[in-house]
Amino acid sequence: MGVRGLQGFVGSSCPHICTVVSFKELAEQHRSKCPGSTPTVVVDAMCCLRYWYTPDSWVCGGQWKEYFSVLRNFVRVFTAAGIQLVFFFDGMVERHKRDVWVKRRLRNSREVARIFHHIKSHREQPGRNMFFIPSGLAIFTRFALKALGQETLCSLQEADYEVAAYGLQHHCLGILGEDTDYLVYDTCPYFSISELCLDSLSTTMLCREKLCESLGLRLADLPLLACLLGTDVVPEGLFETFRYQCLSAYTSARENCGRNGSVILAVADHISKVLRLHQGEKKLEEMLPLGPNKALFYKGMTSYLLPGQTSPWISQKAKVIAPLDSQGASESSDPEPKPDVPVGSNPESEQDVLCTDLESKQESPMCADPESRQEDPTSMEPELKQQVALVSDPEILEVARARHVQAESYLVYNIMANGEIECSNTLEDALDQALPSQAFAYRPVRQRVYSLLLAGGHDGASSCPPVQEWFVYSGNPLRHPDLVRPLQVNIPGGPPSLKLLWLSQEPGAQAQRVDVLLACFDLSSSREELQAVESPFQALCCLLIYLFVQVDTLGLEDLHAFIAQALCLQGKSAGQLADLQLDHIDPRAVQLGSLLVRGLTMLVLVNSACGFPWRTSDFMPWNVFDGKLFHEKYLQSERGLSAEALVEQNRSWLTRFHQLKSVVCKACLREDRRVVSRRLRQPHHSGRWGRQGSGSHRTSSGHSRSGPGQHWRDQGPGNRQHESDPWRRHASSSGLCVTPGQSFSSWLSAAGCSTTLSSYQLSCASEGVKANAASQVLSAVSPP
């Protein structure tokens, strides 16, 4: 993220642009200049996640109570200094940045593989040098900050653009983040989160004016410099030859600058001494080798111009340069945290049409109070036009948009606006074939949510367009999105309208919201039992019932661990959890912890889509889950410890333990799923059917639930459609078998499966993997 090479250049060649400042002193200066105005710092939250996540344990699923305590202290320190914080989160991912996103995801997948290799080899968590953000951290941080009373906003386009625009419009003290793009924007001062000392409230301010002085440039030249060096919009390789030519002609190289630093100096020198000579006489495309990348380059330039700003490098006569994206943007279901300074070089959307006829900057009072925030200046008309295609009710779409901006909902707005979502990496062991990827375990839930949100403008779920899912899982090369069709929400009389679910104040509306929420998890038959469960365990039981019905390799020991940790968590402080020591780290428990946390994010999605029938706090992880505590209970349960020992001899917890266990087991039994000890399971249950995405899985819908849906074993990677299928969970009972000599594709066709799916999956693998995949699929569905 940011301008390629600029962070390293600042640190090695221009350290004088960095000045240590005190937020307390800056706040006092602001109050003396603008009496009655609250000093405000706008925070790029995605840049701060690594700074905030300080708990030692990160591999077990997240130390959420400890993390919440860190956030509370962060807010407390700024509040005590009289400084208001406004937090921005990434809410969109630009379509034209998909290649960059995919490369990062594939790189992260390799990192995850190394983490699991380390765990299996050493039975311990890797060092901080292999630190991987716990799943759902960005999502739950939004809700944590809102719970702490902070103004928390979710972007409708590139988050750093909205941060820079907000800081400029509201005359904030500055921007707190870690992104060199903030050196390029002409906005309020930029402060480093990585250099922040919370005790003294001091940090480093990076001065763009001093940077310009060092480079011999003007502020208006910085966007041009950034695009020539490479950004997330303009690929670094686009001007590699041009930069080399600049370096060859550069004769004023500094000592101890390094090649990258010399390249930046050389490009800046070319701008100031060559390009500026012809400024106003020639267009940029006449002075630079833009070629077919002209539109992309100008898009990169204009992406740095805040509302009302113009550039001397862009002609004001041409109104529209080129349409780059015909499709808008997708919402990040787990936005990527931005790296710290040492890493150098996450989710985002801009206008579909580049317009250079920019309005003149609007004047506003120098001491404007952030309390009087106007309508978001970065709202995009092209985006609104795109949304109408999927959702025809403007009132409902506006409600979804408002909830998205206020960070109250999750994924709902972009499903309705663009029909596309994504999810980043999860700590999942690609070599463990007995557990599903969270992408597949929760797909039926998402499919019903798609139906709920999109069927209003269509004739039922069957006519809804498929939703594009960019989800990371083993074996998915991410060349294409998964095209996932909605599933009908099974409610007598059909699901109520979104207007009723979201806006109705009628007495029976809340009960209907609960009915729809349970139907999204296909748990309508468990309504009575779940109603009897007290807060916050009701939502947890809902999730556990769904998981244990959906994932047939989970056993009684797993259920005991999930319930015991949730109960014991209620009596433990953040300090006690931090002091907890584990005997060793188990890779299966690591994946189970991540699987449950991803399930909590699905509860947020469903609750948002259904009009908030349940309190959001009931499925916030700091109230129901702790990674290290779960790991301890998992290890104890695997050793065969009694329920009394699991709940630490607490009689009250023991009574609740048996109640919650009974609710989950009875509900599972109703769905023909008996939860038994993993020690009693047949050996083939531990991985006979290969992991999804590897090509070694069925392509139909082995599902024994009362409503249609896809069992996790039946789903696979990219660029095809997923629908419901009448197959039962166990293929051996379906009566479908392979006749001698029958080809793989013809057998799939006879079984009613998509041969396109299988051919795509197998095309992504080597010949040996293809043969192995086919044999495993056939053996999985053949009767014993």
N, C-alpha and C positions, 0 to 999 in steps of 0.2 A: 504494500500500500504506500502511496505517496510518490515522490519523485525519485527515480532510480539514482542511487549514489549520493544524493544530497545530504543524507544524515551523516554518512561517513566523512564527507567533505567538510561539513560544519565542525565535526569533532576534531578532525586532524589539521585542517588548514585555516579555519575561521573561528577559533575558540572565542575570539573577542566579541562575537555577536551574542554570546551567552552571558547573561548577567544574573547573579543571585538576587532575588527580590523577596520581600516579606508580604504576604497577603494581608496581614494585619495593618501594616503601614499603608499599603495601597488602598485598603478600605477606609482608613482614616482620611487619606487625601481625597478620596471620592466624596465622603460625607462633608468635608469642609468646602469643596467646590460645588456640590449639588445637595444642599440641605433638604432633607425629607425624601431623598432618593435612596433606595436600598442598593448597596453594592452587590453586584451579581456576577457569578462565574458560571459560564455555560460549559458543561462537561460532556466530552465525547466518551460516553460510557464504555463503548466497545474497546477503546484504547486502555481502559482502566481495569479490565477484568483480571488481568494477571497481577496487577499491583494490589488489587483488593483480595484476591484469593491467596491468603497467607497460611492456612492450615497445612501442617506437614503432610497429612494424608490426602492424596488426590486420586488414587487408583481404585478405591473401593466403592466409588459412586458419589463421593462428595461429602464433606463435613459441613452440612448446611447450617446447623445451629451456630457453629463457630464462625462461619462466613457471615451470617446475619449479624452477629456481634461485631464483626469487623466493620461492616457497613454502618451500623448504628454509631460506632465510635467515630467514623469518618464524618458523618453528618453532624454529630454533636460538636466536633472541634470547629467546623466552619460556622455552625450556628452560634457558638459561643463568641466568635469573633464578629458577629453581626453580618455575616456574608450569606446571601441567598444562593442556593445551587439550583441549576436547571439541567436536568440530565436528558441527553438524546441517545436513542438506540437506533441501530440500523433496522429498517423495516422492509426494505426492498433490495432486490438484486437486479442489476441491469442485464438485459439480455445480451448485449454486445460484450459483456465481461464474463460470459459463461466459460470461455476457454480458460481464463485465468482462474476462475473458481474451480473448474475441474482439475487443473494441474495441482492446485493446493490440496484438493481432496485426495487425489491419488498419492500425493506426497505424504499426507497425513496417514493414509492407509498403511504405507510402509512403516511409518513411525509406530503405529498401533501394533503392527506385527512384531516389531522389535521389542515393544513393551511386554507383550505376552511371552516372547522368547525368554526375556530376562526373568519374568516371574516363574516360568517353568524351570528355568535353570537354577535360580537362586532362592526361590520361594520367598521373595521379598519385593517390596516396591522399588522401582528404579530410582536413581538419584534425580535431583531437581533438573539436571541437564536434559532429562527426557520428559519433563513435565508436560502433561496433556490436560487441557481444560476439561473439568468434569462435564458430562452431558447436561444440557439444559441450563448452563450457568447464566448465559445472557438473558434467557427467558425469565428465569426466576429472580434475577437481579432486578428486573423491571418492577416486579410485584413486591419485592422486598423494599425497594426505595419508595414505592407508593405507600406501603404499610408504614413507613417511617415519616410519612407526611410530606414527601418531596415532590416537586413538579417533575414529572417524568413523561417524556414525549417519544413517540415512535415516528420515524421519518417516512415521508411519502416518496422520497427520492434519495439520492446520495446523502448519507447522514452527515458527512463532513461539510457538504454544501449547506445544509440546513443549519448546522452548528455555526458556520461562519456567517451566514445571513442573519441568524438570530443575534449573534454577538454584535454585529454591526448595527442592526436596527435598534437594539435596546441599549447601546452604549455600555456594554458589559465591561467589567474589569478586565476580562480576558477569557480565553479558551483554555481549558485544561484537557490535555490529551497527549498523544504521541504519534504524530503524523506530519511529515514534512509538507503535505499539501497546505497546512496552516501557515507555512512560511510564504506561500504563493498567493493565497487569497489576500485581497486588500481589505482587511477587517481589523477587529480589536486585537490586542496583544495575545501572544501565544505562549503558554506555560507548559512545562514538561511534567507529566505525571510520574515518570520514572525517577525524577530528581526531587520529588516532593518529600519533605520532612514534616510529618504530621505534628510532631511535638512543637516545633517552632513555626509551623505554617509558612515555611520558606521553600522556594523551588527555583528553577532556572527559567528565565524569560529569554526566548530566542527572538532577536530583533531583526525583522525583515529589512528595515531601513539600513542597518549596518551591513547586512548581507549584500544589499544592492551596492553600497559604497565599496565593498571589497571586490565586487565583480565589475564595477564600472557600468552598472545598469540602472534603470529607473524601475519603480514599482510596477509600472505597466508592462515592463519587459519580462517579468518573472513567469507569467503563463506561457510565453513563447519559449523561454529557456526550459521550462518543465517539459513541454511537449517534445522538444528536440532531444532531451535526455531520456525520455520515456516515462509514461505514467500507466495507470490501469486502463486508461482510455486509448492512449497512443502506445502501441507496443514498443519496447526498448529496441528491438531489432530493426525497426522501420527506418531509422536514420543512422544506422551503424556506420555505413560508408561515409555519410556526410560528416559525422563526428571525427572519423579518422582523417578526413581531409582538413578539417579545422585544426586538428592536433598537429598535422604535418606543417601547416602554415604558421603555427603559433610559435613565437620566438621569445616569449617572456616567461618561461616556465619558472615556477618557484621551487626553492629547495624543500626537500622533505614533503613534497606534495603528493607523490604517488601518481600512478597512471590515471586512476579515476578522477583524482583532483585536477590533474592537468587537463583532462578532457572537459571538465566543467568550465575551467578557466578559458580554455580555447574556444568553446562554443559561445560563452559570454563575450569574449573578445570579438568574435565574428559578428555577433548581434550589434555590439556597440560601434564597431569600426567599419563594417561592410553593409549590413542590412539597413542600419539606421540612415546611411547616406542616401539610400533610395526610397526611404519611407515616404509615403504619400505620392511618389511617382510611379512605383511599380507595386503590383499586388504580391502577396507572399508566394503565391504559386509560380510567379515569375522569377522569384529569387531563391526558392527552395525546391528540392527534388520531390515534390508531393506526389506527382503522377496520379495513379488511381486512388490514392489515399487522401485526396484533398478533403473530402467530406469528413473523414475520420479525424484528420488533423484539426480542422476548424471546430469540430465538436469538442475535441480536447481543449482547445483554446477557450471556447465559450463556457466550458464547464467551470472555469475559474471566475467568471464574471457574475458577481452577485446582483440582485435586483437593482436596476437603475444605473449600473456601471457599464462603461463602454471600453473598447480597446482601440488604441491608435493603429494596431496591426490588422484590424478587421474593417473592411469597407462597410460603411453604414448604408450604402445604396442597395446592396443585395439583401433582400428580406429573408428569403429562405435559401439555405445552402444545399441541404440534401436531407432526405428522410433516411435515417440510419436504422431505426427499429420500427417495425410495423406492428409490434406486439406489446409494447409497454414493458412491465417488469414483474418479477416474481417475488413473493415474500419469503424471507428467510425464516425457516422454522427453527433454526438454531444458528443465528448469525455468528460469523467467524470473528473471534476476538482479534483485535489488531496487535501485532507483535510489539515487543518492547524495543527500545533504541538499539541494543546490540544486534538484534535480528535484522535491522535495517528495513529491509523492505517492510477489507473484509466488509456489508452487502448493500444495495445501492441502486438508484434509478434516476434517470434524467429524461428530459423531454424527447419525444419521438422525432420532432422536427427542430432543426437548428434555426433559430431566428436571431439575426444580428441587428435588427432595428430596435435596439434596446432603449427603453425610456430613460430620460435623464434622472439622475439620482434625486430622490425625494428628501426634502429637508424635514427634520424632526427636531423637537426640543433637545438640547444637549443633555438634559438630565431626565430624559424620559424614564418613567418607572416601569419595570417589567410587568408590574401588576396590570398595566393597561395594554396587554398584548393584543395586537390587532390580528386580523385574519392572516393565516400563514402566507407569507409573501411568496413561497415557493410552490404554491398549488399549481398543478399543471393541467391546462385545458386538453391537450392531446390525450392525457391519461383518462380524463373523464369521458371523452368520446369513445375510447376503447372499452370502457366498462359497460356501456349500454348494451353491448352485444351479448353479454352473459346475464345481466340482471336488468329487468325492464322497469322495476319499481324504483324511481329516484329517491323516494323518502327512505326506503329501506337501505339503499346504497349509501345515502348520506349518513344514516345512523351507524352503519358499519364503518364508514370512513372516520367519523368522529371518534368512535371507540378505538379504532386503530391508532389514531393520532395521539389520543390520551393514554395509550398503552394499557387499555382496559381489557382488550380481547387479544386473541392469538390466532393468526392465520386466516381468520374469517374473511377479512376485507379482500385479501388478494385472491382467495378462491373465487369470490364473487366478481372481482374486477377483471382478473386475468386468467383464472383457471389454471394456475401454476404455482406450485410450492416446492420447497427444497428442504433437505435436512442434511446436516454435516455429519462428520464421523462420530462414531460411538465406540467405546471400548468393547469390541467384540472379537472373539478369537476365531479367525477364519478357519482354523484347523479343528475346531470343536463342531462336529456335525450333529450333535444332539440338541443344541439350543438354536432357536431361530434368531435371525437378525430382527431388531426392533422394527425395521422397515416393513417386514412381513407380518410380524405378530400383531401389529396394530392397524394393518391396512384395512381390514373389514370395518373397523370403527371409522376410519377416515372416509371410506366409501359411502357409509350411511350419512355422514356429515355432508358430503358432496351432494347427495340427493336432497337433503334437507335445505341446503342453501341455494341450490340451482334449479330444483324441480318446479319452483314457482312460475318460471317463465317457459316451462315445457310441459308436455303431456306425460307426467310421471317420470320416474328415474330412468326408465329405458330409453327415453328420448333425450336425456341430458347429454351434453358433450362430455367426453372423457377429460379428466384433469391430468395435467402433466406433473409428474412427480420426479424430482431430481433427488433421489435418496441414495446415500452411500451404503453399500453392503458388499460383502465378499463376492467377487466374480463379476461385479458390475463395472464395465469399462467407462461408464458415463458418457458414451458417445451420443446417446439419445435419452430423452426422459421416458419413464414408464408411463404409458397412457392407461389411466385407471378409470374404469367406468363406475358411476355411482351405483349404490345398492339401495333398494327400496327400504325405507324405515317401516318396520311392521308394527302398525298400531291400528286397532279396529277403527274403521272409518277414515283411515289415512292420517298422516301427521298434520297438525294445525299449521296455519300460515305463519310466516315470519312476523307479520304485523301483530298477530296475537301473542306469539312467543316473546317478542321484544318490547312491545309497546302497551299491551293490555294491562289494565289495573283491576280487571274483574276478579272476584273471589276465587274462581276455579282455575284461573290462568296458571298460578304457581304449581298446582297439581299436574296440569298438563305439561308444564316444562319438565317436571321430574319424570313423567311418563316417557317423554321424548328422549331425555338423557339416557334412561335405562334402555330404551329401544335401540339407541345407537350402539350400545354395548351388547345388544341382543339379550338383555337380562330382565325383560318385562316380567317374567314369571317369578323373579326374586324380589319384587317390589316390597312385599310384606315383611320379609325377613330383614331386608336392608333398612326399612323404616324403623325397625326396633333397635338398630345400632346407633349408639350415641356419637356425637361429634368428638374428634375428627376422624373416627374410625369407619364411618359409613362409606366415605369415598374410597378409602383404602380397601375395604372389603369388596366393593364393586370392582375395583381394579384386579384384586386377587382372584375373584371368581372368574372374571374374563380370562385372565392369564392361564389359570389352571385348566380351564376348559379348552382354551386355544392351544396350549403347549403341553402335549401329552407326556413329555419327558420330565416334567416337574413332579417332585415327590413330596411325601409328608414332611420330610426333614426340611425341605425348602419352605413349606408353609409355616412350620413351627418357627423358623428363623425370622421370616418376614413379620409374623405377628408379635413374637417376643421382643424384637428390637423396637417396634412401634410403641409397645407398652412401656418398656424400660426407658425409652427416650423421654417420656413425660416427666420422669423424676430426675433427669440429669441436666446439669448446667453445661455451658460451653467449655468451661475449664475442666470439668470431669471427663468430658468426651475427648478433649485434647490430650489428657493424661492416659487415656486408654491404650494399652500395649497389646499387640497381636502376636500370637506364637509364630505364625507364618502367613503368607498370602496365597490364597487358592485361586487359580485362574477362572474356575467355574463361578465362584462367588463374585469375582470381579465383574464378569459378564452379567450375572443376575442382578447385581446392584444397578448397573447401567440400564438394564431392561426395565426395572421397576421405575427408575427416574424418568425414562422416556415415556412410560405409561402415565406418570403424573402430568407430563406436558400434554398428553392426549386428553386427560381430564380437563385441563385448562381449555383446550380447543372445543371439546364437546359442551362444556359448561357455557362457553362464550356463544356458541352457535344456538344453544337452547334458551338463551335469555337469562342466564345466571340463576338456575334453580337452587344451586348449592353455594355456600359461602366459599369464596376463593381460598380463604385461609385454610380450609379443611384439607386441601391437597397441596399446600406449600410444603416442600420437603423438610424444612426446619421443624415442622409440626408432626411429621409422620415417618421420616426416614433419616438415618445417619449411616453413612457408608461403613465406617469403622465398627460401629456398634452392630450393624447387620453382619459384618464379616465375623465378629466374635461369636454371635449367636449361630451363624452358619457352621463354624468349626465345632462349636459345642454340640449342635444338633447332629452333625455327622458322626460325632463320637458317641452318640446315643444318650446324651444327658436327658434327664427327665424334664417335664414341663416346669416343675417346681424350681429346678436349678436354672432353667432358661430365663425365668422371670425373677431370679435372684431372691427366692423364698418370700416374695411379697404376696400375701394371700389375696389382696384385692386384685392385683394384676393376674393372679392365677385364675380367679373366677372369670375375669374378662377374657383371658386367654382361651379358656374352654368355650366361652360364648362365641367369640369371633371365629374360632376354628369350626364350631358346629355350623355357623351360618355359611361359611365358605364351602364346607364339605357337603352339606345338604343341597346347596344350590348346584354344585358340580354334579352330584348324583342325579339330580333332576335332569341334567343334560347328558346322562349316560356316561359320566366321567367319575370314576371312583379314584379318589386320591389315596394312594398307598405308598408305603415306604419304598424308596428307590432300591433298597436291598432285595426287595421281593420281585422287582421287575425282570422281565426276560432280557437276556444279554443283547438281543438285536435292537432293543429300544434305545440303546445308548448311541446309536448313530448308523443304523442300517440304511436309512434314507439319508442321502447326502445333504449337505448344507445348501440352501438356496443360493443361486448365483453361480455355483460351480458347474452347472449343467447336469448334476446328478440328482435330479428331483423330478417328480411328476409335473405335468403341465395342466392338470385339471384341478378340480376343486374338491379335494377329499375333505368333506366337512359334514359332521353329523348333527349340527345344530338345527333348531326348529326352523330357523330362517336361512335363506341362501347366504353364502359368503365363501371366502376362500380360506382354507386352512393354510398355515404358514408353509407347510411342506410343498404346497402346490403353486408357488409363485416364483418368478424368476426375473432376470434383468432385461432392461431397456427396450424401448421403441416398439411396443405392441400393447394391445389392449387386454385388460384383466376384467373378467366378468364373473358372475356367479355360475355355478355348474351343479348339476344334480348329484354328483358323486358323494358317497359317504366318506367318513374319515378313513376307515380301513379298506384298502383296495381289495384285500383278500375276500371281503364279504360282498363286493360289488358285482361279482360274476364276470368281470372283465379279465381276460387273460390273453396271452400271446400265443398265436398258433404257430406251429413249426414253420420256419422259413419266412415268416411274415416280417417285412421291413419295419424299422423303427417309425418312419414317417407314416406308413400306411396303417400301422397299429394305432398311432396317435389319432389319425383321421377317423378310424373306425370307432375309437373311443370318444369321438366328439371333441377332440382337442385341436388347438391351433398348431398346424405344422410350421407356420411362420415363426412362432415362438421358439420351437425347438431348433429350427435351422439357425435362427439368430443367436441363440445361446451357444450352439455348438460352433458357430463360425468364430466366436470369440476365443476359442481354445485351440490347443494343439491337437494333432490327430490322435495322439495317445489319450488325451483328456476326453476327446469326443467319444472314443470307443468305451472308455471307462464310464462316461456319463450315461451312454445308452444302456450299458449293461446294468448299471445301478438302478436306472429308472425302471427297466423291465423287471429286474428282480424284486424291486420294491412293490410292484403291483401284481406280480404273479402269485397265485395261491400257493401256499406251502405244500 
